[in-house]
Amino acid sequence: MKNIFISEQHGCVYTLENNVLLTTPQFTDGRYDENVDNWDEVDELALLGEEQSIQDHVSYVIKTLQTK
């Protein structure tokens, strides 16, 4: 699989595909759906309504994935 970021803080996994941030939840055993077609795009406008710590974490995830 391509570059992923496992976020224990958010309980999900992120990846960048064509500069679009995608996410999928982690199962309780730590696994996740590896079929990116089933992942959801992160709504960056909705993210603006979240707490600053969540916005900061997602920004960190994006920067980390861009440098991989």
Summary of the structure (lengths in Angstrom):
residues: 68
radius of gyration: 11.5
end to end distance: 13.0
largest distance: 31.1
contacts: 147
relative contact order: 0.22
helix: 34%
strand: 28%
